[in-house]
Amino acid sequence: MHSIAQIALRNLLRYKRRTLLTSLLITIGVLAVLLFSSITGAFKSLMIGQITDSMLGHLQVHKRGYVASIDNLPLHMNLGPQDMEAIEKTLNSLPEVEAYSARIKFGGMFSNFEETTNIRLNGVDPAREILAAPLLPTRMLQGDIGDTLLRAGEILVPELLAKGMQVKLGDTVVIVATNQDGSVNAKTFTVRGILEGISGPGGRDGYIHIQDAQEILRIKKNEANEYAVRLKNAEALERVEAALAEALGGELSKQGAPKYEFHTWEKLSPFYNIARMIDVMTVFIKLMLVAIVLVSVMNVMIMAVFERIKEIGTIAAIGTRPRQILSLFLVEGLSLGIVGSAIGTLLSLAAIVVLKIYPISYDFGRQKGLLLSPTLDPGEIIAVSLLVVLISVLASLQPAYKASRMEPVTAMRQI
């Protein structure tokens, strides 16, 4: 086998220009795939982080049927004290959970004493909300977080509503809401901040203190209709969802159906469709790499067999077995794949280092100066490299088989 490798390497070096061009094509393909995967992966991670860390959390817990009716923000589907105790006990027992925040979401009327419009509000515990959605303060266009997100009697108003109602910091506004019993209640608030709107559910929501929400809705006991959960590692999302379903799935409603439902950010945010498109594009880029390698290596191997017919006949005539001839050409294809993938990987790593020193800056909506910091996953490098090497060997198989099946006498007659 060692002698076959030496002969294969010598044959590749006999045709330096062709070998160089083929290796260059493979290198460019590997470089393009790894860079595309790293940059799009960094973009996807950044956008997911913006969505999960500024409003949604990685997953949410509700009473079953709440999300299907969320446009109406039903108050009759609130989680009661016993529900909240069971959910928090389970969340506290999961080491993957970093923080969680109970919310009371409800619809109301927003008035600046001159005009009135609809608003959707989140009643939150400021300390817990900051831990569950640490990027929420970055959405503050006007106002200062200071030592707390907000206090009782203060409100964070979405930008679109603030502009339409001409509301400024420090203004006094009124929130009017209907509670579960159908009675109406109102409370005045001071505008603490103006929040930037972002796409997806919750992007146009206002925030008040959970005590104010309970007062407006005349809730006398501890209730919430949503738990936003933040994980230490987003990769544990499916595992945590399964653990919650296992721990709380036994809780049944009066109708005998599961009492709670769990939704990951993927089910709640429209950005998930964009993330899936990025993954599909990555797959197509990899297919293009396969095509480049397949065509390039097969072309080289076919030309090698055609130009070396007499040589193949000679080594077959002196006793070289067909299996050894087959191995010779397969090792040549293998060598092209290894060299091309190795150089492509090294160039990709060098490009990543450059991009870390000089990161790509871009704007996303109203968010300015976001920086992409691409990284290469070792698993991605190994997968792409193995794919290139495998395709190189497979592309060499047909020409190699043809060479190994040549009759020595017939081959030696060829010019």
C-alpha positions as CSV (number, residue, x, y, z in Angstrom):
1,M,0.0,0.0,0.0
2,H,2.9,2.3,0.8
3,S,4.4,1.8,-2.7
4,I,0.9,2.4,-4.3
5,A,0.7,5.8,-2.5
6,Q,4.2,6.7,-3.7
7,I,3.3,5.9,-7.3
8,A,0.0,7.8,-7.0
9,L,1.7,10.9,-5.7
10,R,4.4,10.6,-8.4
11,N,1.7,10.4,-11.1
12,L,-0.1,13.5,-9.7
13,L,3.2,15.4,-9.8
14,R,3.8,14.4,-13.4
15,Y,0.9,16.6,-14.4
16,K,1.5,19.6,-12.1
17,R,-0.7,22.1,-13.8
18,R,-3.8,19.8,-14.0
19,T,-3.3,18.7,-10.4
20,L,-2.9,22.3,-9.2
21,L,-6.0,23.5,-11.0
22,T,-8.1,20.6,-9.6
23,S,-6.8,21.1,-6.1
24,L,-7.5,24.8,-6.5
25,L,-11.1,24.2,-7.5
26,I,-11.6,21.9,-4.5
27,T,-9.9,24.4,-2.2
28,I,-12.2,27.2,-3.4
29,G,-15.3,25.0,-2.9
30,V,-14.3,24.1,0.7
31,L,-13.4,27.8,1.4
32,A,-16.7,29.0,0.1
33,V,-18.7,26.4,2.1
34,L,-16.9,27.0,5.4
35,L,-17.0,30.8,5.1
36,F,-20.7,30.8,4.1
37,S,-21.6,28.4,7.0
38,S,-19.6,30.4,9.6
39,I,-21.0,33.8,8.5
40,T,-24.6,32.8,8.1
41,G,-24.3,30.8,11.3
42,A,-23.1,33.9,13.1
43,F,-25.9,36.0,11.6
44,K,-28.5,33.4,12.6
45,S,-27.1,33.2,16.2
46,L,-27.1,36.9,16.5
47,M,-30.7,37.4,15.3
48,I,-31.9,34.5,17.5
49,G,-30.1,36.1,20.5
50,Q,-31.8,39.5,19.7
51,I,-35.2,37.9,19.7
52,T,-34.9,35.5,22.6
53,D,-32.9,37.8,24.9
54,S,-35.0,41.0,24.2
55,M,-38.5,39.6,24.6
56,L,-39.4,36.0,24.0
57,G,-37.0,33.9,26.1
58,H,-35.9,30.6,24.8
59,L,-39.2,28.9,25.6
60,Q,-42.5,29.8,27.2
61,V,-45.0,28.0,29.5
62,H,-48.7,28.6,29.3
63,K,-52.0,27.0,30.1
64,R,-53.0,24.8,27.3
65,G,-54.9,26.7,24.5
66,Y,-53.5,30.1,25.5
67,V,-51.2,30.6,22.5
68,A,-54.0,29.6,20.1
69,S,-56.1,32.4,21.6
70,I,-53.2,34.8,22.3
71,D,-54.6,37.5,19.9
72,N,-57.5,37.9,22.4
73,L,-55.2,37.8,25.5
74,P,-57.7,35.7,27.4
75,L,-57.6,36.3,31.2
76,H,-59.7,33.3,32.0
77,M,-56.7,31.1,31.0
78,N,-54.4,32.5,33.7
79,L,-52.1,30.3,35.7
80,G,-53.2,30.2,39.3
81,P,-51.1,30.1,42.4
82,Q,-50.8,26.3,42.5
83,D,-49.9,26.2,38.8
84,M,-47.2,28.8,39.3
85,E,-45.8,26.9,42.3
86,A,-45.6,23.7,40.3
87,I,-44.0,25.4,37.2
88,E,-41.4,27.3,39.3
89,K,-40.5,24.2,41.3
90,T,-39.9,22.4,38.0
91,L,-37.9,25.2,36.5
92,N,-35.8,25.6,39.6
93,S,-34.9,21.9,39.5
94,L,-33.5,22.1,35.9
95,P,-29.8,23.0,35.8
96,E,-30.1,24.2,32.2
97,V,-32.5,27.0,33.2
98,E,-30.7,30.3,33.9
99,A,-33.7,32.5,34.7
100,Y,-37.5,32.8,34.2
101,S,-40.1,35.6,34.5
102,A,-43.8,35.3,35.1
103,R,-45.9,37.8,33.1
104,I,-49.4,39.0,33.0
105,K,-50.3,39.9,29.4
106,F,-53.5,41.8,28.8
107,G,-55.1,44.3,26.3
108,G,-56.3,47.7,27.3
109,M,-56.9,51.3,26.2
110,F,-54.1,53.8,26.3
111,S,-55.0,57.5,26.7
112,N,-53.0,60.7,26.8
113,F,-56.1,62.6,27.9
114,E,-56.7,63.8,24.3
115,E,-56.7,60.6,22.3
116,T,-57.3,56.9,23.0
117,T,-55.9,53.8,21.3
118,N,-55.4,50.1,21.9
119,I,-52.3,48.7,23.7
120,R,-51.0,45.3,24.6
121,L,-49.2,45.3,28.0
122,N,-46.9,43.0,29.9
123,G,-47.1,43.1,33.7
124,V,-43.6,42.0,34.9
125,D,-41.4,41.7,37.9
126,P,-38.6,44.1,36.7
127,A,-35.8,42.1,38.4
128,R,-36.8,38.8,37.0
129,E,-37.6,40.2,33.5
130,I,-34.1,41.6,33.2
131,L,-32.7,38.2,33.9
132,A,-35.0,36.4,31.5
133,A,-34.7,39.1,28.7
134,P,-31.3,40.7,29.3
135,L,-31.4,42.6,26.0
136,L,-34.7,44.4,26.8
137,P,-32.8,47.5,28.1
138,T,-31.1,47.8,24.7
139,R,-34.5,48.5,23.1
140,M,-34.9,51.6,25.1
141,L,-34.8,54.5,22.6
142,Q,-35.5,57.1,25.2
143,G,-35.2,56.9,29.0
144,D,-32.7,55.6,31.4
145,I,-32.9,52.1,33.1
146,G,-31.0,53.3,36.1
147,D,-31.1,50.8,39.0
148,T,-34.3,49.1,37.8
149,L,-36.2,48.5,34.6
150,L,-39.3,50.3,35.9
151,R,-41.2,50.9,39.2
152,A,-44.8,50.7,40.2
153,G,-46.7,53.5,38.5
154,E,-44.3,53.7,35.5
155,I,-44.8,52.4,31.9
156,L,-42.6,51.6,29.0
157,V,-44.4,52.6,25.8
158,P,-43.7,51.0,22.3
159,E,-42.2,53.5,19.9
160,L,-45.0,53.3,17.3
161,L,-47.7,54.1,19.8
162,A,-45.6,56.9,21.4
163,K,-45.2,58.6,18.0
164,G,-48.8,58.2,17.1
165,M,-50.0,59.6,20.4
166,Q,-47.2,62.2,20.7
167,V,-46.2,60.9,24.1
168,K,-42.9,61.9,25.7
169,L,-40.8,60.9,28.7
170,G,-42.4,62.0,31.9
171,D,-45.9,62.4,30.5
172,T,-48.9,61.1,32.4
173,V,-51.1,58.6,30.7
174,V,-54.0,56.4,31.6
175,I,-54.5,52.7,31.1
176,V,-58.0,51.3,31.0
177,A,-58.6,47.6,31.1
178,T,-61.4,45.1,31.6
179,N,-60.9,42.3,34.2
180,Q,-62.2,38.7,34.1
181,D,-65.5,39.7,35.6
182,G,-66.1,42.3,32.9
183,S,-65.7,45.3,35.1
184,V,-63.6,48.2,33.9
185,N,-60.7,49.8,35.9
186,A,-58.2,52.5,35.1
187,K,-54.9,53.7,36.5
188,T,-52.5,56.6,35.7
189,F,-48.9,56.0,34.8
190,T,-45.8,58.0,34.2
191,V,-43.9,57.3,30.9
192,R,-40.5,55.9,32.0
193,G,-39.2,55.0,28.5
194,I,-39.9,54.5,24.8
195,L,-39.2,51.0,23.5
196,E,-37.9,50.2,20.0
197,G,-40.3,48.0,18.1
198,I,-39.0,44.8,16.6
199,S,-40.6,42.1,14.5
200,G,-42.5,39.2,16.0
201,P,-44.9,38.8,18.9
202,G,-44.2,41.2,21.7
203,G,-42.4,43.7,19.4
204,R,-45.2,46.3,20.0
205,D,-45.9,45.6,23.6
206,G,-45.7,48.0,26.5
207,Y,-44.4,47.1,30.0
208,I,-45.7,47.9,33.5
209,H,-45.0,46.6,36.9
210,I,-46.7,43.3,37.7
211,Q,-48.3,44.9,40.8
212,D,-49.9,47.5,38.6
213,A,-51.2,44.8,36.3
214,Q,-52.8,43.0,39.3
215,E,-54.3,46.3,40.5
216,I,-55.9,47.2,37.1
217,L,-57.2,43.7,36.6
218,R,-58.3,43.4,40.2
219,I,-56.3,40.2,40.7
220,K,-56.2,39.5,44.4
221,K,-54.1,36.3,44.3
222,N,-50.8,35.4,42.6
223,E,-51.6,34.8,38.9
224,A,-49.8,35.0,35.5
225,N,-50.6,33.8,32.0
226,E,-47.0,33.3,30.7
227,Y,-43.6,32.2,31.9
228,A,-40.6,33.3,29.7
229,V,-37.6,31.0,30.3
230,R,-34.0,31.7,29.5
231,L,-31.5,28.9,29.2
232,K,-27.8,28.8,30.0
233,N,-27.2,27.2,26.6
234,A,-29.7,27.4,23.7
235,E,-28.6,24.0,22.5
236,A,-30.3,22.5,25.5
237,L,-33.7,23.7,24.2
238,E,-35.2,20.4,23.1
239,R,-33.9,18.7,26.2
240,V,-35.5,21.2,28.6
241,E,-38.8,21.2,26.7
242,A,-38.9,17.4,27.0
243,A,-38.0,17.6,30.7
244,L,-40.8,20.1,31.3
245,A,-43.3,18.0,29.4
246,E,-42.3,14.9,31.4
247,A,-42.4,16.7,34.8
248,L,-45.6,18.7,34.2
249,G,-47.3,16.5,31.6
250,G,-49.1,14.5,34.3
251,E,-51.0,17.6,35.4
252,L,-54.5,17.3,33.9
253,S,-57.3,19.8,33.5
254,K,-60.9,19.1,34.5
255,Q,-61.5,17.8,31.0
256,G,-58.7,15.3,31.4
257,A,-56.4,17.0,28.9
258,P,-52.8,18.1,29.7
259,K,-52.9,21.3,31.7
260,Y,-49.9,23.1,30.3
261,E,-48.2,23.7,27.0
262,F,-44.7,24.6,26.1
263,H,-43.5,26.6,23.1
264,T,-40.0,27.2,22.0
265,W,-39.0,30.5,20.4
266,E,-39.1,28.6,17.1
267,K,-42.8,28.2,17.4
268,L,-43.4,31.8,18.5
269,S,-41.2,33.8,16.2
270,P,-41.5,34.4,12.4
271,F,-37.7,34.6,12.3
272,Y,-37.6,30.8,12.6
273,N,-38.7,30.6,8.9
274,I,-35.7,32.8,7.9
275,A,-33.4,30.6,10.0
276,R,-34.7,27.6,8.2
277,M,-34.1,29.3,4.8
278,I,-30.5,29.9,5.9
279,D,-30.1,26.2,6.7
280,V,-31.6,25.3,3.3
281,M,-29.2,27.7,1.5
282,T,-26.3,26.1,3.4
283,V,-27.4,22.7,2.2
284,F,-27.5,23.9,-1.4
285,I,-24.0,25.4,-1.1
286,K,-22.8,22.0,0.1
287,L,-24.4,20.4,-2.9
288,M,-22.6,22.8,-5.2
289,L,-19.4,21.8,-3.5
290,V,-20.2,18.2,-4.1
291,A,-20.8,19.0,-7.8
292,I,-17.5,20.9,-8.1
293,V,-15.5,18.1,-6.5
294,L,-17.2,15.4,-8.4
295,V,-16.8,17.0,-11.8
296,S,-13.2,18.1,-11.2
297,V,-11.9,14.8,-9.8
298,M,-13.7,12.7,-12.3
299,N,-12.4,14.8,-15.2
300,V,-8.8,14.4,-13.9
301,M,-9.2,10.7,-13.4
302,I,-10.7,10.1,-16.8
303,M,-7.9,12.1,-18.5
304,A,-5.4,10.2,-16.4
305,V,-6.8,6.8,-17.6
306,F,-6.9,7.9,-21.2
307,E,-3.4,9.3,-21.3
308,R,-1.9,6.3,-19.5
309,I,-3.6,3.4,-21.3
310,K,-0.3,2.0,-22.5
311,E,1.3,2.4,-19.1
312,I,-1.7,0.6,-17.5
313,G,-1.3,-2.2,-20.0
314,T,2.4,-2.5,-19.2
315,I,2.1,-2.7,-15.4
316,A,-0.8,-5.2,-15.9
317,A,1.4,-7.3,-18.2
318,I,4.2,-7.6,-15.6
319,G,1.9,-8.9,-13.0
320,T,0.1,-6.0,-11.3
321,R,-3.3,-7.2,-10.2
322,P,-6.5,-5.4,-11.1
323,R,-7.1,-4.6,-7.5
324,Q,-3.8,-2.8,-7.2
325,I,-4.5,-0.8,-10.4
326,L,-7.9,0.1,-8.9
327,S,-6.3,1.2,-5.7
328,L,-3.7,3.3,-7.5
329,F,-6.3,5.5,-9.1
330,L,-8.5,5.7,-6.0
331,V,-5.4,6.9,-4.0
332,E,-4.8,9.6,-6.5
333,G,-8.4,10.8,-6.1
334,L,-8.1,10.5,-2.3
335,S,-4.9,12.6,-2.4
336,L,-6.6,15.4,-4.4
337,G,-9.5,15.5,-1.9
338,I,-7.2,15.5,1.1
339,V,-4.9,18.3,-0.2
340,G,-7.9,20.4,-1.4
341,S,-9.8,20.1,1.8
342,A,-6.7,20.7,4.0
343,I,-5.7,23.9,2.1
344,G,-9.4,25.1,2.0
345,T,-9.7,24.6,5.7
346,L,-6.5,26.5,6.5
347,L,-7.6,29.4,4.3
348,S,-11.0,29.4,6.0
349,L,-9.4,29.6,9.4
350,A,-7.2,32.4,8.3
351,A,-10.2,34.3,6.9
352,I,-12.1,33.8,10.2
353,V,-9.2,35.3,12.1
354,V,-9.2,38.3,9.8
355,L,-13.0,38.7,10.2
356,K,-12.5,38.7,14.0
357,I,-9.9,41.4,13.8
358,Y,-12.0,43.4,11.3
359,P,-15.6,42.3,12.0
360,I,-18.4,42.9,9.6
361,S,-20.7,45.7,10.8
362,Y,-24.3,46.0,9.6
363,D,-27.7,47.5,10.6
364,F,-30.8,45.4,11.3
365,G,-33.9,47.6,11.4
366,R,-33.3,50.3,13.9
367,Q,-30.4,48.5,15.5
368,K,-27.1,50.0,14.3
369,G,-23.6,48.8,14.3
370,L,-24.3,45.1,14.9
371,L,-21.0,43.1,14.6
372,L,-20.8,39.6,13.1
373,S,-18.2,37.4,14.8
374,P,-18.1,34.2,12.7
375,T,-16.7,31.0,14.2
376,L,-16.0,27.6,12.7
377,D,-17.5,24.6,14.4
378,P,-15.0,21.7,14.5
379,G,-17.8,19.4,13.6
380,E,-18.6,21.4,10.5
381,I,-14.9,21.4,9.4
382,I,-14.7,17.6,9.9
383,A,-18.0,17.0,8.1
384,V,-17.1,19.1,5.1
385,S,-13.6,17.6,4.8
386,L,-14.9,14.1,5.0
387,L,-17.6,14.9,2.4
388,V,-14.9,16.3,0.0
389,V,-12.6,13.3,0.5
390,L,-15.5,10.8,0.1
391,I,-16.7,12.5,-3.1
392,S,-13.2,12.6,-4.4
393,V,-12.9,8.8,-4.0
394,L,-16.3,8.1,-5.4
395,A,-15.5,10.3,-8.5
396,S,-12.3,8.3,-9.0
397,L,-14.2,4.9,-8.8
398,Q,-15.5,4.7,-12.3
399,P,-12.3,5.7,-14.1
400,A,-10.3,3.5,-11.7
401,Y,-12.6,0.5,-12.4
402,K,-12.2,1.0,-16.1
403,A,-8.4,1.1,-15.8
404,S,-8.4,-2.1,-13.7
405,R,-10.5,-4.0,-16.2
406,M,-8.2,-3.3,-19.3
407,E,-6.7,-6.3,-21.1
408,P,-2.9,-5.9,-21.1
409,V,-2.4,-6.8,-24.7
410,T,-5.2,-4.5,-26.0
411,A,-4.0,-1.6,-23.8
412,M,-0.4,-1.9,-24.9
413,R,-1.5,-1.6,-28.6
414,Q,-2.9,1.8,-27.9
415,I,-0.9,4.9,-28.7
